[in-house]
Amino acid sequence: MEDGDILVACTDGIIEAESRNGELWGAQRLESVFSACGRQTPQRILDRILNEVSAFTDGAPQKDDMALLVMGVRAESRPAPDQWQV
């Protein structure tokens, strides 16, 4: 990975989150939301993904654990932007 890259990792509970109709949220939605985030901070990307999953499930019961990691990569010699939590 290189300076400025963002890593997103999640458990299958995020990908397999179900709507009230039984539709899965899916990897394609995750990729679409991440792509739409542009160069936002890892925290904002994490919040956006969780908000999108929550809106999609619309209060349907959670059937699996959910874990989500969003990490920004920066060069060691470059200070973290103010909004990144290190």
PDB file of N, CA, C and O in Angstrom:
ATOM      1  N   MET A   1       0.845  -1.173   0.000  1.00  0.00           N
ATOM      2  CA  MET A   1       0.000   0.000   0.000  1.00  0.00           C
ATOM      3  C   MET A   1       0.891   1.237   0.000  1.00  0.00           C
ATOM      4  O   MET A   1       2.043   1.199   0.432  1.00  0.00           O
ATOM      5  N   GLU A   2       0.337   2.313  -0.487  1.00  0.00           N
ATOM      6  CA  GLU A   2       1.088   3.550  -0.613  1.00  0.00           C
ATOM      7  C   GLU A   2       0.456   4.676   0.193  1.00  0.00           C
ATOM      8  O   GLU A   2      -0.699   4.599   0.613  1.00  0.00           O
ATOM      9  N   ASP A   3       1.240   5.713   0.394  1.00  0.00           N
ATOM     10  CA  ASP A   3       0.783   6.907   1.092  1.00  0.00           C
ATOM     11  C   ASP A   3      -0.542   7.390   0.491  1.00  0.00           C
ATOM     12  O   ASP A   3      -0.656   7.559  -0.723  1.00  0.00           O
ATOM     13  N   GLY A   4      -1.524   7.607   1.341  1.00  0.00           N
ATOM     14  CA  GLY A   4      -2.821   8.111   0.898  1.00  0.00           C
ATOM     15  C   GLY A   4      -3.849   7.032   0.598  1.00  0.00           C
ATOM     16  O   GLY A   4      -5.027   7.340   0.421  1.00  0.00           O
ATOM     17  N   ASP A   5      -3.422   5.760   0.536  1.00  0.00           N
ATOM     18  CA  ASP A   5      -4.368   4.675   0.290  1.00  0.00           C
ATOM     19  C   ASP A   5      -5.290   4.496   1.492  1.00  0.00           C
ATOM     20  O   ASP A   5      -4.940   4.848   2.619  1.00  0.00           O
ATOM     21  N   ILE A   6      -6.457   3.951   1.235  1.00  0.00           N
ATOM     22  CA  ILE A   6      -7.425   3.643   2.282  1.00  0.00           C
ATOM     23  C   ILE A   6      -7.732   2.154   2.199  1.00  0.00           C
ATOM     24  O   ILE A   6      -7.985   1.627   1.116  1.00  0.00           O
ATOM     25  N   LEU A   7      -7.711   1.479   3.340  1.00  0.00           N
ATOM     26  CA  LEU A   7      -8.054   0.067   3.424  1.00  0.00           C
ATOM     27  C   LEU A   7      -9.399  -0.060   4.125  1.00  0.00           C
ATOM     28  O   LEU A   7      -9.611   0.512   5.193  1.00  0.00           O
ATOM     29  N   VAL A   8     -10.302  -0.816   3.513  1.00  0.00           N
ATOM     30  CA  VAL A   8     -11.597  -1.122   4.126  1.00  0.00           C
ATOM     31  C   VAL A   8     -11.688  -2.635   4.258  1.00  0.00           C
ATOM     32  O   VAL A   8     -11.521  -3.361   3.277  1.00  0.00           O
ATOM     33  N   ALA A   9     -11.951  -3.108   5.466  1.00  0.00           N
ATOM     34  CA  ALA A   9     -12.123  -4.539   5.721  1.00  0.00           C
ATOM     35  C   ALA A   9     -13.353  -4.717   6.600  1.00  0.00           C
ATOM     36  O   ALA A   9     -13.614  -3.915   7.496  1.00  0.00           O
ATOM     37  N   CYS A  10     -14.101  -5.776   6.332  1.00  0.00           N
ATOM     38  CA  CYS A  10     -15.308  -6.012   7.135  1.00  0.00           C
ATOM     39  C   CYS A  10     -15.595  -7.499   7.237  1.00  0.00           C
ATOM     40  O   CYS A  10     -15.095  -8.299   6.447  1.00  0.00           O
ATOM     41  N   THR A  11     -16.399  -7.852   8.209  1.00  0.00           N
ATOM     42  CA  THR A  11     -16.868  -9.223   8.343  1.00  0.00           C
ATOM     43  C   THR A  11     -18.059  -9.427   7.424  1.00  0.00           C
ATOM     44  O   THR A  11     -18.617  -8.473   6.882  1.00  0.00           O
ATOM     45  N   ASP A  12     -18.433 -10.677   7.259  1.00  0.00           N
ATOM     46  CA  ASP A  12     -19.562 -10.984   6.383  1.00  0.00           C
ATOM     47  C   ASP A  12     -20.881 -10.430   6.914  1.00  0.00           C
ATOM     48  O   ASP A  12     -21.856 -10.338   6.168  1.00  0.00           O
ATOM     49  N   GLY A  13     -20.922 -10.063   8.181  1.00  0.00           N
ATOM     50  CA  GLY A  13     -22.143  -9.465   8.727  1.00  0.00           C
ATOM     51  C   GLY A  13     -22.493  -8.148   8.067  1.00  0.00           C
ATOM     52  O   GLY A  13     -23.671  -7.799   7.987  1.00  0.00           O
ATOM     53  N   ILE A  14     -21.501  -7.405   7.589  1.00  0.00           N
ATOM     54  CA  ILE A  14     -21.752  -6.164   6.855  1.00  0.00           C
ATOM     55  C   ILE A  14     -22.292  -6.499   5.461  1.00  0.00           C
ATOM     56  O   ILE A  14     -23.314  -5.957   5.040  1.00  0.00           O
ATOM     57  N   ILE A  15     -21.607  -7.388   4.756  1.00  0.00           N
ATOM     58  CA  ILE A  15     -21.983  -7.760   3.393  1.00  0.00           C
ATOM     59  C   ILE A  15     -23.348  -8.443   3.370  1.00  0.00           C
ATOM     60  O   ILE A  15     -24.137  -8.229   2.449  1.00  0.00           O
ATOM     61  N   GLU A  16     -23.626  -9.262   4.379  1.00  0.00           N
ATOM     62  CA  GLU A  16     -24.859 -10.045   4.406  1.00  0.00           C
ATOM     63  C   GLU A  16     -25.966  -9.405   5.236  1.00  0.00           C
ATOM     64  O   GLU A  16     -26.943 -10.067   5.583  1.00  0.00           O
ATOM     65  N   ALA A  17     -25.819  -8.120   5.555  1.00  0.00           N
ATOM     66  CA  ALA A  17     -26.897  -7.420   6.265  1.00  0.00           C
ATOM     67  C   ALA A  17     -28.147  -7.468   5.375  1.00  0.00           C
ATOM     68  O   ALA A  17     -28.075  -7.225   4.170  1.00  0.00           O
ATOM     69  N   GLU A  18     -29.280  -7.784   5.984  1.00  0.00           N
ATOM     70  CA  GLU A  18     -30.514  -7.978   5.222  1.00  0.00           C
ATOM     71  C   GLU A  18     -31.506  -6.839   5.413  1.00  0.00           C
ATOM     72  O   GLU A  18     -31.651  -6.280   6.500  1.00  0.00           O
ATOM     73  N   SER A  19     -32.173  -6.520   4.328  1.00  0.00           N
ATOM     74  CA  SER A  19     -33.278  -5.565   4.398  1.00  0.00           C
ATOM     75  C   SER A  19     -34.493  -6.284   4.970  1.00  0.00           C
ATOM     76  O   SER A  19     -34.454  -7.494   5.193  1.00  0.00           O
ATOM     77  N   ARG A  20     -35.549  -5.556   5.204  1.00  0.00           N
ATOM     78  CA  ARG A  20     -36.791  -6.167   5.700  1.00  0.00           C
ATOM     79  C   ARG A  20     -37.362  -7.169   4.698  1.00  0.00           C
ATOM     80  O   ARG A  20     -38.126  -8.057   5.075  1.00  0.00           O
ATOM     81  N   ASN A  21     -36.994  -7.029   3.419  1.00  0.00           N
ATOM     82  CA  ASN A  21     -37.466  -7.940   2.370  1.00  0.00           C
ATOM     83  C   ASN A  21     -36.545  -9.138   2.176  1.00  0.00           C
ATOM     84  O   ASN A  21     -36.802  -9.975   1.310  1.00  0.00           O
ATOM     85  N   GLY A  22     -35.482  -9.236   2.963  1.00  0.00           N
ATOM     86  CA  GLY A  22     -34.559 -10.349   2.853  1.00  0.00           C
ATOM     87  C   GLY A  22     -33.455 -10.151   1.830  1.00  0.00           C
ATOM     88  O   GLY A  22     -32.688 -11.079   1.572  1.00  0.00           O
ATOM     89  N   GLU A  23     -33.354  -8.961   1.240  1.00  0.00           N
ATOM     90  CA  GLU A  23     -32.296  -8.670   0.271  1.00  0.00           C
ATOM     91  C   GLU A  23     -30.996  -8.406   1.023  1.00  0.00           C
ATOM     92  O   GLU A  23     -30.994  -7.733   2.053  1.00  0.00           O
ATOM     93  N   LEU A  24     -29.881  -8.944   0.500  1.00  0.00           N
ATOM     94  CA  LEU A  24     -28.571  -8.723   1.115  1.00  0.00           C
ATOM     95  C   LEU A  24     -27.994  -7.394   0.661  1.00  0.00           C
ATOM     96  O   LEU A  24     -28.186  -6.983  -0.484  1.00  0.00           O
ATOM     97  N   TRP A  25     -27.277  -6.713   1.575  1.00  0.00           N
ATOM     98  CA  TRP A  25     -26.650  -5.443   1.227  1.00  0.00           C
ATOM     99  C   TRP A  25     -25.599  -5.659   0.157  1.00  0.00           C
ATOM    100  O   TRP A  25     -25.601  -4.949  -0.849  1.00  0.00           O
ATOM    101  N   GLY A  26     -24.707  -6.610   0.340  1.00  0.00           N
ATOM    102  CA  GLY A  26     -23.792  -7.062  -0.696  1.00  0.00           C
ATOM    103  C   GLY A  26     -22.513  -6.260  -0.861  1.00  0.00           C
ATOM    104  O   GLY A  26     -22.423  -5.096  -0.470  1.00  0.00           O
ATOM    105  N   ALA A  27     -21.522  -6.927  -1.458  1.00  0.00           N
ATOM    106  CA  ALA A  27     -20.209  -6.329  -1.699  1.00  0.00           C
ATOM    107  C   ALA A  27     -20.289  -5.181  -2.697  1.00  0.00           C
ATOM    108  O   ALA A  27     -19.531  -4.216  -2.598  1.00  0.00           O
ATOM    109  N   GLN A  28     -21.201  -5.280  -3.656  1.00  0.00           N
ATOM    110  CA  GLN A  28     -21.311  -4.214  -4.655  1.00  0.00           C
ATOM    111  C   GLN A  28     -21.738  -2.897  -4.019  1.00  0.00           C
ATOM    112  O   GLN A  28     -21.234  -1.839  -4.399  1.00  0.00           O
ATOM    113  N   ARG A  29     -22.645  -2.944  -3.072  1.00  0.00           N
ATOM    114  CA  ARG A  29     -23.045  -1.717  -2.373  1.00  0.00           C
ATOM    115  C   ARG A  29     -21.884  -1.150  -1.563  1.00  0.00           C
ATOM    116  O   ARG A  29     -21.671   0.062  -1.537  1.00  0.00           O
ATOM    117  N   LEU A  30     -21.133  -2.033  -0.901  1.00  0.00           N
ATOM    118  CA  LEU A  30     -19.958  -1.586  -0.145  1.00  0.00           C
ATOM    119  C   LEU A  30     -18.989  -0.869  -1.076  1.00  0.00           C
ATOM    120  O   LEU A  30     -18.510   0.220  -0.759  1.00  0.00           O
ATOM    121  N   GLU A  31     -18.704  -1.467  -2.205  1.00  0.00           N
ATOM    122  CA  GLU A  31     -17.782  -0.857  -3.172  1.00  0.00           C
ATOM    123  C   GLU A  31     -18.313   0.477  -3.683  1.00  0.00           C
ATOM    124  O   GLU A  31     -17.549   1.431  -3.834  1.00  0.00           O
ATOM    125  N   SER A  32     -19.607   0.550  -3.948  1.00  0.00           N
ATOM    126  CA  SER A  32     -20.216   1.799  -4.442  1.00  0.00           C
ATOM    127  C   SER A  32     -20.127   2.919  -3.413  1.00  0.00           C
ATOM    128  O   SER A  32     -19.788   4.053  -3.750  1.00  0.00           O
ATOM    129  N   VAL A  33     -20.431   2.600  -2.165  1.00  0.00           N
ATOM    130  CA  VAL A  33     -20.370   3.610  -1.104  1.00  0.00           C
ATOM    131  C   VAL A  33     -18.926   4.070  -0.922  1.00  0.00           C
ATOM    132  O   VAL A  33     -18.663   5.268  -0.819  1.00  0.00           O
ATOM    133  N   PHE A  34     -17.994   3.123  -0.883  1.00  0.00           N
ATOM    134  CA  PHE A  34     -16.582   3.475  -0.721  1.00  0.00           C
ATOM    135  C   PHE A  34     -16.108   4.349  -1.876  1.00  0.00           C
ATOM    136  O   PHE A  34     -15.418   5.344  -1.653  1.00  0.00           O
ATOM    137  N   SER A  35     -16.464   3.995  -3.095  1.00  0.00           N
ATOM    138  CA  SER A  35     -16.062   4.792  -4.264  1.00  0.00           C
ATOM    139  C   SER A  35     -16.629   6.203  -4.207  1.00  0.00           C
ATOM    140  O   SER A  35     -15.968   7.161  -4.610  1.00  0.00           O
ATOM    141  N   ALA A  36     -17.844   6.329  -3.708  1.00  0.00           N
ATOM    142  CA  ALA A  36     -18.493   7.641  -3.624  1.00  0.00           C
ATOM    143  C   ALA A  36     -17.867   8.533  -2.548  1.00  0.00           C
ATOM    144  O   ALA A  36     -18.078   9.746  -2.548  1.00  0.00           O
ATOM    145  N   CYS A  37     -17.101   7.937  -1.637  1.00  0.00           N
ATOM    146  CA  CYS A  37     -16.500   8.697  -0.541  1.00  0.00           C
ATOM    147  C   CYS A  37     -15.300   9.534  -0.983  1.00  0.00           C
ATOM    148  O   CYS A  37     -14.902  10.459  -0.275  1.00  0.00           O
ATOM    149  N   GLY A  38     -14.728   9.229  -2.126  1.00  0.00           N
ATOM    150  CA  GLY A  38     -13.584  10.007  -2.600  1.00  0.00           C
ATOM    151  C   GLY A  38     -12.438   9.970  -1.611  1.00  0.00           C
ATOM    152  O   GLY A  38     -12.063   8.898  -1.134  1.00  0.00           O
ATOM    153  N   ARG A  39     -11.879  11.121  -1.298  1.00  0.00           N
ATOM    154  CA  ARG A  39     -10.712  11.222  -0.410  1.00  0.00           C
ATOM    155  C   ARG A  39     -11.110  11.643   1.001  1.00  0.00           C
ATOM    156  O   ARG A  39     -10.378  12.388   1.653  1.00  0.00           O
ATOM    157  N   GLN A  40     -12.246  11.182   1.473  1.00  0.00           N
ATOM    158  CA  GLN A  40     -12.667  11.510   2.832  1.00  0.00           C
ATOM    159  C   GLN A  40     -11.775  10.807   3.852  1.00  0.00           C
ATOM    160  O   GLN A  40     -11.032   9.886   3.511  1.00  0.00           O
ATOM    161  N   THR A  41     -11.856  11.245   5.086  1.00  0.00           N
ATOM    162  CA  THR A  41     -11.072  10.633   6.154  1.00  0.00           C
ATOM    163  C   THR A  41     -11.594   9.219   6.445  1.00  0.00           C
ATOM    164  O   THR A  41     -12.751   8.912   6.156  1.00  0.00           O
ATOM    165  N   PRO A  42     -10.748   8.370   7.012  1.00  0.00           N
ATOM    166  CA  PRO A  42     -11.211   7.033   7.381  1.00  0.00           C
ATOM    167  C   PRO A  42     -12.447   7.067   8.292  1.00  0.00           C
ATOM    168  O   PRO A  42     -13.357   6.256   8.118  1.00  0.00           O
ATOM    169  N   GLN A  43     -12.490   7.985   9.249  1.00  0.00           N
ATOM    170  CA  GLN A  43     -13.648   8.069  10.144  1.00  0.00           C
ATOM    171  C   GLN A  43     -14.923   8.407   9.378  1.00  0.00           C
ATOM    172  O   GLN A  43     -15.974   7.820   9.638  1.00  0.00           O
ATOM    173  N   ARG A  44     -14.844   9.332   8.451  1.00  0.00           N
ATOM    174  CA  ARG A  44     -16.029   9.699   7.665  1.00  0.00           C
ATOM    175  C   ARG A  44     -16.478   8.549   6.765  1.00  0.00           C
ATOM    176  O   ARG A  44     -17.676   8.335   6.577  1.00  0.00           O
ATOM    177  N   ILE A  45     -15.522   7.814   6.211  1.00  0.00           N
ATOM    178  CA  ILE A  45     -15.866   6.655   5.377  1.00  0.00           C
ATOM    179  C   ILE A  45     -16.548   5.594   6.222  1.00  0.00           C
ATOM    180  O   ILE A  45     -17.567   5.037   5.814  1.00  0.00           O
ATOM    181  N   LEU A  46     -15.995   5.307   7.399  1.00  0.00           N
ATOM    182  CA  LEU A  46     -16.592   4.337   8.308  1.00  0.00           C
ATOM    183  C   LEU A  46     -18.017   4.745   8.669  1.00  0.00           C
ATOM    184  O   LEU A  46     -18.937   3.931   8.601  1.00  0.00           O
ATOM    185  N   ASP A  47     -18.195   6.006   9.053  1.00  0.00           N
ATOM    186  CA  ASP A  47     -19.533   6.500   9.416  1.00  0.00           C
ATOM    187  C   ASP A  47     -20.504   6.373   8.249  1.00  0.00           C
ATOM    188  O   ASP A  47     -21.654   5.975   8.432  1.00  0.00           O
ATOM    189  N   ARG A  48     -20.039   6.710   7.056  1.00  0.00           N
ATOM    190  CA  ARG A  48     -20.911   6.653   5.866  1.00  0.00           C
ATOM    191  C   ARG A  48     -21.349   5.220   5.577  1.00  0.00           C
ATOM    192  O   ARG A  48     -22.521   4.970   5.298  1.00  0.00           O
ATOM    193  N   ILE A  49     -20.403   4.279   5.645  1.00  0.00           N
ATOM    194  CA  ILE A  49     -20.752   2.884   5.392  1.00  0.00           C
ATOM    195  C   ILE A  49     -21.752   2.384   6.431  1.00  0.00           C
ATOM    196  O   ILE A  49     -22.755   1.764   6.078  1.00  0.00           O
ATOM    197  N   LEU A  50     -21.486   2.649   7.705  1.00  0.00           N
ATOM    198  CA  LEU A  50     -22.406   2.198   8.759  1.00  0.00           C
ATOM    199  C   LEU A  50     -23.780   2.837   8.615  1.00  0.00           C
ATOM    200  O   LEU A  50     -24.793   2.173   8.835  1.00  0.00           O
ATOM    201  N   ASN A  51     -23.834   4.107   8.252  1.00  0.00           N
ATOM    202  CA  ASN A  51     -25.122   4.778   8.035  1.00  0.00           C
ATOM    203  C   ASN A  51     -25.877   4.158   6.870  1.00  0.00           C
ATOM    204  O   ASN A  51     -27.093   3.980   6.939  1.00  0.00           O
ATOM    205  N   GLU A  52     -25.162   3.829   5.799  1.00  0.00           N
ATOM    206  CA  GLU A  52     -25.797   3.212   4.626  1.00  0.00           C
ATOM    207  C   GLU A  52     -26.341   1.824   4.959  1.00  0.00           C
ATOM    208  O   GLU A  52     -27.448   1.474   4.549  1.00  0.00           O
ATOM    209  N   VAL A  53     -25.567   1.038   5.697  1.00  0.00           N
ATOM    210  CA  VAL A  53     -26.032  -0.298   6.098  1.00  0.00           C
ATOM    211  C   VAL A  53     -27.258  -0.169   6.993  1.00  0.00           C
ATOM    212  O   VAL A  53     -28.230  -0.905   6.826  1.00  0.00           O
ATOM    213  N   SER A  54     -27.216   0.757   7.934  1.00  0.00           N
ATOM    214  CA  SER A  54     -28.342   0.969   8.843  1.00  0.00           C
ATOM    215  C   SER A  54     -29.603   1.390   8.090  1.00  0.00           C
ATOM    216  O   SER A  54     -30.695   0.895   8.372  1.00  0.00           O
ATOM    217  N   ALA A  55     -29.450   2.295   7.142  1.00  0.00           N
ATOM    218  CA  ALA A  55     -30.606   2.735   6.346  1.00  0.00           C
ATOM    219  C   ALA A  55     -31.161   1.583   5.517  1.00  0.00           C
ATOM    220  O   ALA A  55     -32.377   1.446   5.378  1.00  0.00           O
ATOM    221  N   PHE A  56     -30.285   0.762   4.970  1.00  0.00           N
ATOM    222  CA  PHE A  56     -30.704  -0.368   4.139  1.00  0.00           C
ATOM    223  C   PHE A  56     -31.492  -1.390   4.960  1.00  0.00           C
ATOM    224  O   PHE A  56     -32.531  -1.879   4.515  1.00  0.00           O
ATOM    225  N   THR A  57     -30.998  -1.712   6.157  1.00  0.00           N
ATOM    226  CA  THR A  57     -31.679  -2.712   6.984  1.00  0.00           C
ATOM    227  C   THR A  57     -32.949  -2.164   7.613  1.00  0.00           C
ATOM    228  O   THR A  57     -33.861  -2.924   7.937  1.00  0.00           O
ATOM    229  N   ASP A  58     -33.016  -0.853   7.786  1.00  0.00           N
ATOM    230  CA  ASP A  58     -34.234  -0.186   8.276  1.00  0.00           C
ATOM    231  C   ASP A  58     -34.813  -0.854   9.516  1.00  0.00           C
ATOM    232  O   ASP A  58     -36.024  -1.049   9.622  1.00  0.00           O
ATOM    233  N   GLY A  59     -33.929  -1.203  10.458  1.00  0.00           N
ATOM    234  CA  GLY A  59     -34.398  -1.771  11.723  1.00  0.00           C
ATOM    235  C   GLY A  59     -34.646  -3.269  11.694  1.00  0.00           C
ATOM    236  O   GLY A  59     -35.100  -3.829  12.692  1.00  0.00           O
ATOM    237  N   ALA A  60     -34.361  -3.936  10.577  1.00  0.00           N
ATOM    238  CA  ALA A  60     -34.525  -5.395  10.530  1.00  0.00           C
ATOM    239  C   ALA A  60     -33.571  -6.022  11.542  1.00  0.00           C
ATOM    240  O   ALA A  60     -32.495  -5.474  11.782  1.00  0.00           O
ATOM    241  N   PRO A  61     -33.929  -7.142  12.136  1.00  0.00           N
ATOM    242  CA  PRO A  61     -33.054  -7.777  13.128  1.00  0.00           C
ATOM    243  C   PRO A  61     -31.695  -8.147  12.538  1.00  0.00           C
ATOM    244  O   PRO A  61     -31.606  -8.640  11.413  1.00  0.00           O
ATOM    245  N   GLN A  62     -30.659  -7.905  13.298  1.00  0.00           N
ATOM    246  CA  GLN A  62     -29.295  -8.250  12.887  1.00  0.00           C
ATOM    247  C   GLN A  62     -29.109  -9.750  13.081  1.00  0.00           C
ATOM    248  O   GLN A  62     -29.398 -10.279  14.155  1.00  0.00           O
ATOM    249  N   LYS A  63     -28.623 -10.444  12.036  1.00  0.00           N
ATOM    250  CA  LYS A  63     -28.484 -11.898  12.105  1.00  0.00           C
ATOM    251  C   LYS A  63     -27.046 -12.358  12.327  1.00  0.00           C
ATOM    252  O   LYS A  63     -26.810 -13.543  12.566  1.00  0.00           O
ATOM    253  N   ASP A  64     -26.091 -11.450  12.253  1.00  0.00           N
ATOM    254  CA  ASP A  64     -24.682 -11.818  12.379  1.00  0.00           C
ATOM    255  C   ASP A  64     -23.930 -10.661  13.018  1.00  0.00           C
ATOM    256  O   ASP A  64     -24.410  -9.528  13.046  1.00  0.00           O
ATOM    257  N   ASP A  65     -22.738 -10.966  13.533  1.00  0.00           N
ATOM    258  CA  ASP A  65     -21.896  -9.895  14.065  1.00  0.00           C
ATOM    259  C   ASP A  65     -21.438  -9.006  12.916  1.00  0.00           C
ATOM    260  O   ASP A  65     -21.351  -9.453  11.772  1.00  0.00           O
ATOM    261  N   MET A  66     -21.150  -7.764  13.223  1.00  0.00           N
ATOM    262  CA  MET A  66     -20.687  -6.816  12.216  1.00  0.00           C
ATOM    263  C   MET A  66     -19.430  -6.135  12.734  1.00  0.00           C
ATOM    264  O   MET A  66     -19.411  -5.575  13.830  1.00  0.00           O
ATOM    265  N   ALA A  67     -18.384  -6.195  11.925  1.00  0.00           N
ATOM    266  CA  ALA A  67     -17.141  -5.492  12.250  1.00  0.00           C
ATOM    267  C   ALA A  67     -16.670  -4.798  10.982  1.00  0.00           C
ATOM    268  O   ALA A  67     -16.731  -5.364   9.890  1.00  0.00           O
ATOM    269  N   LEU A  68     -16.197  -3.561  11.140  1.00  0.00           N
ATOM    270  CA  LEU A  68     -15.756  -2.764  10.008  1.00  0.00           C
ATOM    271  C   LEU A  68     -14.499  -2.004  10.400  1.00  0.00           C
ATOM    272  O   LEU A  68     -14.454  -1.357  11.445  1.00  0.00           O
ATOM    273  N   LEU A  69     -13.483  -2.088   9.556  1.00  0.00           N
ATOM    274  CA  LEU A  69     -12.223  -1.383   9.765  1.00  0.00           C
ATOM    275  C   LEU A  69     -11.961  -0.512   8.550  1.00  0.00           C
ATOM    276  O   LEU A  69     -12.012  -0.989   7.416  1.00  0.00           O
ATOM    277  N   VAL A  70     -11.682   0.763   8.784  1.00  0.00           N
ATOM    278  CA  VAL A  70     -11.283   1.674   7.709  1.00  0.00           C
ATOM    279  C   VAL A  70      -9.998   2.333   8.171  1.00  0.00           C
ATOM    280  O   VAL A  70      -9.969   2.994   9.209  1.00  0.00           O
ATOM    281  N   MET A  71      -8.934   2.151   7.398  1.00  0.00           N
ATOM    282  CA  MET A  71      -7.615   2.610   7.810  1.00  0.00           C
ATOM    283  C   MET A  71      -6.968   3.406   6.687  1.00  0.00           C
ATOM    284  O   MET A  71      -6.979   2.990   5.529  1.00  0.00           O
ATOM    285  N   GLY A  72      -6.406   4.550   7.041  1.00  0.00           N
ATOM    286  CA  GLY A  72      -5.670   5.359   6.084  1.00  0.00           C
ATOM    287  C   GLY A  72      -4.180   5.096   6.211  1.00  0.00           C
ATOM    288  O   GLY A  72      -3.666   4.929   7.317  1.00  0.00           O
ATOM    289  N   VAL A  73      -3.488   5.059   5.083  1.00  0.00           N
ATOM    290  CA  VAL A  73      -2.045   4.838   5.062  1.00  0.00           C
ATOM    291  C   VAL A  73      -1.370   6.170   4.798  1.00  0.00           C
ATOM    292  O   VAL A  73      -1.772   6.914   3.904  1.00  0.00           O
ATOM    293  N   ARG A  74      -0.343   6.466   5.579  1.00  0.00           N
ATOM    294  CA  ARG A  74       0.406   7.701   5.369  1.00  0.00           C
ATOM    295  C   ARG A  74       1.887   7.422   5.492  1.00  0.00           C
ATOM    296  O   ARG A  74       2.309   6.510   6.204  1.00  0.00           O
ATOM    297  N   ALA A  75       2.662   8.213   4.796  1.00  0.00           N
ATOM    298  CA  ALA A  75       4.112   8.075   4.872  1.00  0.00           C
ATOM    299  C   ALA A  75       4.574   8.423   6.282  1.00  0.00           C
ATOM    300  O   ALA A  75       4.024   9.329   6.908  1.00  0.00           O
ATOM    301  N   GLU A  76       5.552   7.730   6.774  1.00  0.00           N
ATOM    302  CA  GLU A  76       6.038   7.949   8.129  1.00  0.00           C
ATOM    303  C   GLU A  76       6.524   9.374   8.345  1.00  0.00           C
ATOM    304  O   GLU A  76       6.368   9.931   9.432  1.00  0.00           O
ATOM    305  N   SER A  77       7.107   9.956   7.318  1.00  0.00           N
ATOM    306  CA  SER A  77       7.662  11.302   7.472  1.00  0.00           C
ATOM    307  C   SER A  77       6.612  12.396   7.341  1.00  0.00           C
ATOM    308  O   SER A  77       6.881  13.557   7.651  1.00  0.00           O
ATOM    309  N   ARG A  78       5.421  12.036   6.886  1.00  0.00           N
ATOM    310  CA  ARG A  78       4.365  13.029   6.703  1.00  0.00           C
ATOM    311  C   ARG A  78       3.422  13.004   7.904  1.00  0.00           C
ATOM    312  O   ARG A  78       2.932  11.936   8.271  1.00  0.00           O
ATOM    313  N   PRO A  79       3.156  14.157   8.524  1.00  0.00           N
ATOM    314  CA  PRO A  79       2.233  14.158   9.668  1.00  0.00           C
ATOM    315  C   PRO A  79       0.813  13.814   9.223  1.00  0.00           C
ATOM    316  O   PRO A  79       0.414  14.098   8.094  1.00  0.00           O
ATOM    317  N   ALA A  80       0.072  13.207  10.118  1.00  0.00           N
ATOM    318  CA  ALA A  80      -1.324  12.871   9.833  1.00  0.00           C
ATOM    319  C   ALA A  80      -2.145  14.145   9.707  1.00  0.00           C
ATOM    320  O   ALA A  80      -1.927  15.096  10.458  1.00  0.00           O
ATOM    321  N   PRO A  81      -3.088  14.179   8.769  1.00  0.00           N
ATOM    322  CA  PRO A  81      -3.996  15.336   8.711  1.00  0.00           C
ATOM    323  C   PRO A  81      -4.710  15.490  10.045  1.00  0.00           C
ATOM    324  O   PRO A  81      -4.904  14.510  10.764  1.00  0.00           O
ATOM    325  N   ASP A  82      -5.095  16.698  10.374  1.00  0.00           N
ATOM    326  CA  ASP A  82      -5.747  16.971  11.660  1.00  0.00           C
ATOM    327  C   ASP A  82      -6.932  16.066  11.926  1.00  0.00           C
ATOM    328  O   ASP A  82      -7.158  15.661  13.066  1.00  0.00           O
ATOM    329  N   GLN A  83      -7.693  15.741  10.890  1.00  0.00           N
ATOM    330  CA  GLN A  83      -8.909  14.979  11.089  1.00  0.00           C
ATOM    331  C   GLN A  83      -8.686  13.470  11.228  1.00  0.00           C
ATOM    332  O   GLN A  83      -9.609  12.755  11.617  1.00  0.00           O
ATOM    333  N   TRP A  84      -7.483  12.969  10.918  1.00  0.00           N
ATOM    334  CA  TRP A  84      -7.197  11.546  11.097  1.00  0.00           C
ATOM    335  C   TRP A  84      -6.890  11.269  12.545  1.00  0.00           C
ATOM    336  O   TRP A  84      -6.187  12.042  13.197  1.00  0.00           O
ATOM    337  N   GLN A  85      -7.399  10.197  13.043  1.00  0.00           N
ATOM    338  CA  GLN A  85      -7.073   9.772  14.404  1.00  0.00           C
ATOM    339  C   GLN A  85      -5.936   8.780  14.313  1.00  0.00           C
ATOM    340  O   GLN A  85      -6.032   7.785  13.594  1.00  0.00           O
ATOM    341  N   VAL A  86      -4.876   9.039  15.025  1.00  0.00           N
ATOM    342  CA  VAL A  86      -3.700   8.160  14.970  1.00  0.00           C
ATOM    343  C   VAL A  86      -3.525   7.458  16.300  1.00  0.00           C
ATOM    344  O   VAL A  86      -2.592   6.671  16.465  1.00  0.00           O
TER     345      VAL A  86
END
